[in-house]
Amino acid sequence: MKTIAVLDYFMNKNLKVVDIPDDIELNHWDKISYLVEEKWANKESIWIVVGYPLEVDRTANFLKRLNNEECEEFAKQQDFALKLFPVFKKKFKSRFQWSKPVTARYNPATDQLYFYFFSEERYVFWDFVKELRDAFWKNIFLFQVWARDMMRIDPNTKDYVVWSDCWMLIACQWYWPLPSVEVENIAMQWLDWRDIERLKGRCWKLKCSLLYELEIYLNESKEFPERWSNVQCPWSDQKGIVSSYNIITKEVVIKTEEWWVLRVPLSLLKQARKNKTEKSDN
């Protein structure tokens, strides 16, 4: 039996599908159906094979791989959901004006319409769900998504202009868990002096690509003195603090007590520190 990772189409979460017979070959982009536990009941769900392993805890039980005819029918059912979306959007915006309706999807296995929206607020939907059921005669599930997930499921994402410095189509539509980019991550790369709005993507969050070289900065920064630490200039008695450093040029920027700005090669600082240690040992 094999195990693979999928991104669930309706819950927009990564799952680990287990108990797949060894004789069934599955490739990236293959659509499969599986049983996943939702609110203490097993429900059938569908979506694509990620194509690489992921560390996820939630599991699902494999049912089958969809053939071409089933995939075509599934696509038609999603078109059906998208045709209903403008009606939902109008109704939802009239009731919850600070929200952003995103898209609609339909699960034929449960005869359930999923409507997705973004909002920073929480809502109570009892009366509104009843109104939607009366309008569409379907089971309704309202799914609140966050900013990065909004970009992943938005059907218009592929039509946006690709920003070369963000790799938007890659960052917003990849299938592994979407990252969380913190202000500390940009400070580590000495980008905190930049206009932070220019570091954000269409999801209004810091761009996923800001994590691309973070590991390099974490490893390389261990070679440098800490920011704001006190150091002594290797060729004089001048003392100062480390204001910044450059891992590419291997330079440390020091502000002296006289407010001179010095660019000192890291190698000289290391050598000076080594000489000082050797003298103290002797």
CORKAKA-V445572 format. One line per field, one symbol per residue. ss: DSSP state (h for helix, s for strand, l for the rest). Layout:
ss=???
This chain:
ss=lssssssslllllsssssssllllllllllsssssssllllsssssssslllllllllsssssssllhhhhhhhhhhhhhhhhhhhhhhhhhhhhllllssssssssllllssssssslllllllhhhhhhhhhhhllssssssslhhhhhhhlllhhhllllllllhhhhhhlllllllllhhhhhhlllllllhhhhslllllslhhhhllhhhhhhhhllllllllsssllllllssssssssllllssssssllllssssshhhhhhhhhhhhhhhhl
